[in-house]
Amino acid sequence: MPNHAKLFTSESVCAGHPDKICDAISDAIVDALLAQDPHSRAGVEAVAGANQICLFGEIKTKADIDFEKIVRDKVAELGYANPAWGFSGESSFSNDVHQQSPEIALGVDQDGAGDQGMMFGFACDETPELMPLPIALAHALARRIDEAREKGQLKWLRPDGKAQVTVRYEGAKPVAIEKLVAAVAHDETMTAKDVRDEVIVQIFKTVLDKYKLSLPADADIVVNGTGLWHIPGPESDAGLTGRKIVVDTYGGYARVGGGAFSGKDPSKVDRSGAYAARYIAKNIVAAGLASKCEVGLAYVIGKPDPLMQTIETFGTAKVLENELHDFKKKLINTSVKGICETLDLRRPIYSQTSAYGHFGKPNLPWEKLHKL
């Protein structure tokens, strides 16, 4: 490796990963609430363990939803149809969701933030979606693993898995894939060698070809580091909503805020503030004002406007800092109400965020580009 080169690694996980099962359940509940009552408030956490699913959290809503049906349908949708795996749509279920605290509701009812905290949004020109290349590739690999299972292209796959990518940078430019790692659950008929060979061809090569990138040396490819993996999901490792916050954001390439996203309605600035920060950063880069941008916001519970707004361009800005802030002000009002209205967040759009990251998907409102 050249002396001026450096490496960066990001990972992603499949939709059937235990933590992602919980994110999917929490966001399915948020969507069901918002579909009936756009002003629903929710902070819903799911826990998935060996043969059981539990809900916790708080809501304030006029909606009437069937929590248990949503949970069981989502588990089945994610591929957990075999009770022999120790987790399925037939697993035991408990619901401890309660009404939102009146102290929290008091501030939120006045269009204030649903909590205190800091959020960061990031964009760079490494990929067409203006995301860092390592996390973009990791998401693409995780998505491809799921696609190969769902379409029956690799019938031996089971619904759990991870992907990890190490990218070599020379200066600020990504130039090659240094290492690839995958872990995939599979049925008992497959040997470790067969799993490895098919993952390399059907997963790794398929994705890298789309990015016009080459596979690393064979010694730098790892598939199922322990050899075999038969039992997927929460039977092997418990899951929890919000635990994959680095996967959900920028793969460690940029700073992340203090709160997770899934299971929260947009009055929770952990979610809406992070989306607004990404919206600002992406539009700054897309407009050619900088090639790399990180936006920081911070809020206090019950207050509508952020008490911190920062823009960091890492020396790549093409304009003065005050011009960047003027651009931001024209782009979006960063009050809680302003974010929700500009990005139209009070609607059931969140299930599509629960796997493969919350950023870089062009159909989401905070990914839209706005010409000023």
Buried (B, 14 or more C-beta within 10 A) or exposed (E): EEEEEEEBBBBBBBBBBBBBBBBBBBBBBBBBBBEEBBBBBBBBBBBBBEBBBBBBBBBBBEBEBEBEEBBBBBBEBBBBEBEEBBBBBBBEBEBEBEEBEEEBBEBBBEBBBBBBBBBBBBBBBBBEBBBBBBBBBBBBBBBBBBBBBBEEBBEBBBBBBBBBBBBBBEEBEBBBBBBBBBBBBBEEEBEBEEBBEBBBEBBBBBBBEEBEBEBBEEEEBEBBEEEEBEBBBBBBBBBBBBBBBBBBBBBBBBBBBEBBBBBBBBBBBBBBBBBBBBBBBBBBBBBEBBBBBBBBBBBBBBBBBBEEBBBBBEEBBEBEEEEBBEBBEEBBBBBBBBBBEBBEBBEBBBBBBBBBBBBBBEEBEBBEEEEE
